[in-house]
Amino acid sequence: MQGLEKIALLIDGANLYSATKALGFDIDYKRLLKEFQSRGYLLRAFYYTTLIEDQEYSSIRPLLDWLDYNGYAVVTKLAREFTDSQGRRRVRGNMDIEIAVDAMELAEHVDHIVLFSGDGDFRSLVEALQRKGVRVSVVSTISTQPPLIADDLRRQADVFIDLVDLQPKIGRDPSERQGRMSETPRFLERRGATATASDPGET
């Protein structure tokens, strides 16, 4: 039965943040969890992000703490800062391997994996999951110029979900954003059971 479908969410934090920022809305992570709990049995919800080493306080830390206490499994690793050939400071680090390993381990336990990322590097992962009999939905957007999802990833997915279509279900009410944002522009806002990040400081 559709209602008994076992679901896992894999959220590429940096990629999702870039997409929602481009679309101009904030995610209410409590609503996001409820939305997918309503679609079946939500076995796991993973949130992946890098943290910059030697940074005493990261603007994403309050969000990660909130997620950790509210039903998400948070996976982090340190990103490496370096200086490029033009003398600019850059940060290197992504969570592709961690996401791929967890996805393959989950494949035996779920019917449906929902991947929040537009990164074309995940196309082969999606194909491998499908060979194991797992249905894969990919959440990103084609509503920006250029689209933030790689075309080959979108074509490989069983279902493509545009964030624009999800916004009414998982977006924060813009009226809640007024006032608080000016007080803490780079930090998590917490209002009751709602959490978002205005700037996770992602790469």
N, C-alpha and C positions, 0 to 999 in steps of 0.2 A: 504494500500500500504506500501511496505517495507520502502520507502523513508520518510513516515510520522510517522514512529515508534518513540514514545517518549522514550528518553533514559536518565538515570541518572547514573553518575559515583560516586562510593564510594571508596575512596583511603585510605587504611590503610598505612599511611606514613612510619611508622617504618618497616612494613613488606615489602613494595615495595622497600625501600632503601636497606634493607638487600639482597633482591633478585638481584637488579641491581648491587650492589657492588660485589656479588658473580659471576655475569656474566661479570663484567668488563666494564660496560658502564654507561653513565649518561643520564638521561631523559631530553629532551627538553619539558618543560611543555606546551609551546605554540603549538608545533607540536602535542602533545598528545591531546590537546583540539580540534585542527583542524581535527585530524584523526577521532574522534568520532562525531564531528559535520557533517562530510561527510557521516556518516552512518545513519543519521536520524535527528530528532529534539532533540537536547541536552537541556533538561530542567534544569538540575542542575549538577554541578561537585563539590563534597565535598572532602576536603583533611583533614584528621584527624591525629593529632599528640599530644604527651605529651611534656610538657616543665618541666625542672627541677626547682623546687622552690628554691628561694634564690640565683639564678644564675643571676648576673647583666646583662650578655649578653649571649644569646644563639646563637650558630653558625647557627641555623636554622631560626632565626628571619628574616633575609633579604629575604629568600625564601618565608616565610609566608606572608610578606608584599607584595612581588611581586605577589604571587598567588591571594591575596585578591584584588589587583587592576586589575587583568587580567582574570577575569571570573570564579574564583574558590570561593567557600564558605569554609572558613578555620575554622575548629573546633579544639580548643585546651583545654587541662586541665593540671593542675599541677601534675607531678609525685612526689612520695615521696622517698626521700633518706633514707636508713637505713643501719645498719651494721649487717652483717650476723654472724653466729657462729664462723667463722674463722677470724673475724675482718675485712673482706673486705667490702668496700662500694658498695652498690647495689642500684638500682633504681626500684621502683615498680610502675607500671602504664600502662594501655592499654586503648584503645578506643572502646572495643568490645560493651559495652552497648550503647554508643552514636551512633555507626554505626547501630546497630540493631534497635534502636528506629527510627532513620531517615529512614531506609529502609522500615520499616512497615508503616510509615506515607506516604512515597512516593508511596507505592504500588498502591494506588487508582488513582494516577495521571500519571503513566508511564506504558509503555508496556515492557520495558527491563531495567534491572539494571545490570551494569557492576561493579563487586566487585574486586578491586585490593588487593588481600590478599591470602595467602596460609594457613591461620590458620584454622585448623580443627574444631575449636569451632563454626565456621560459618555454618557448615553443616545444623544444624537444622533451622537456619535463612533462608538459601536458600530454604529448603523444605517448610517452611511456606510461603515464597514469591510465590513459584510455586503454592501452593494451592490457592493463591489469583489470579492466572492467569498471573503472571508476569514471563517473560522469564529472566533467570539469567545466565550471563556469568561470569566466574571467570578467572582472569588474575594472573598468577604466573609462575613458571617454574618447569619442570621435567628434565631440562638440567644440573642440578648440582648433585653432589654426597655428601650426599643424596639429593633427590628432595626436593624443598622447599615448595611444596604443599602437604597437607595431602591427602592421597589417597581417603578417603571417601568424602572429599569436592569436589575433581575433578570428582568423579563419580556422585555426586548429581547434579552438575551444568548441565544446558542445553548445554552449550558450554564451553570448556576449551580453553583459549588462552595462548600459551606459550610466555613469554616475548621475547624469542629469535626470534620468528616470527614477533613480533611487532617492534623489534629494528630498522629495516631500516626506519620505519615510525615515530617513536617517540624518537629515540636516537639522541644524539648530535653528530655532526661531530667531530671525534677525533682530527682533525687538529685544531679545535677551542680551544681545551683544552690545547694545548701546550703553555707554557709561562705563561698564566694566573694562572694555577694551582699552580705553584711554588711560585707565589706571595701571593696567598691567599688560602693555602691548606685546611683550615677548614671553609672557608666562601663561601657564594654564589658568583658565577661569573655572572656578567651581561654584556652581549654584545648585544647591540641593544635591541631587543624584546625577547631575549632568556634568560631563567633562569634555572639554575640547582643548586643542592646542592652537594658539594663534601663530606661533612660529616655532616648530620643533627644532629649528637649526639644522635641518638635514642637509646632506650633500646633494 
